[in-house]
Amino acid sequence: MTAPEDALFLRWSAGEESALHELLQLELPWFRAHVADRLGPRLRSKDDTQDHVQDALLEFLRDAPRFRVQSRAQLRALLARVAENNLRDKDDWYRARRRALQRESPLPSETVLELGAAAPTQTTPSAAASSSEWSAWVRLALEFLDPDDRRVLVLREWEDRSFVEIGEALGMTPNAVRMRWTRAVGRLADRVRELQAGRFESPGTEP
């Protein structure tokens, strides 16, 4: 990294929020080029897609738990994964629920996740949410799940819906909801472990 970027990472690690915005401004040209490369023909035909994804990125950084990365490469890997998620995710319901969750259960301001710092893992969302730090890990990991998995987890774990109620809302049988929830819990635990290790999935095929 160049000297200015080194200084920004040090300022961000020290808790200076403005450093994150400056760092993102430096990365914005790369981010927009990355999104342009990832767009499929359908999304590429929409002039506002890049602006939409950029806005979604800023919304994510505003609403998600605070975190720190260890390098520019790790930051770009995270931004690429967030971009991929937003390109595929049309679930406005989840974005609204994320904002509501932040208002209803804000995390302590000192809660900062160190991406790449090893930590013991939990196996269920409710167990993970028993502390502020675990709640932050779970909220961040939710961003990297399939939209259907996220919805089932939020309805079950945070809205305390029964499998019957969730099935009625999603057009699924209670048994199908239970199986999806079980799989989603395992995937969420995997995402937490990957984030703690500083690993982010590489983008797949074109949306």
Secondary structure, DSSP 4 states (H G I P E B T S, - for coil): --HHHHHHHHHHHTT-HHHHHHHHHHHHHHHHHHHHHH--HHHHT-TTHHHHHHHHHHHHHHHSPEEE-SSHHHHHHHHHHHHHHHHH---HHHHHHHHHHHHHSPPPTT-EEETT------SSHHHHTTSHHHHHHHHHHHTTS-HHHHHHHIIIIIS---HHHHHHHHT--HHHHHHHHHHHHHHHHHHHHHHHTT--PPP-S--
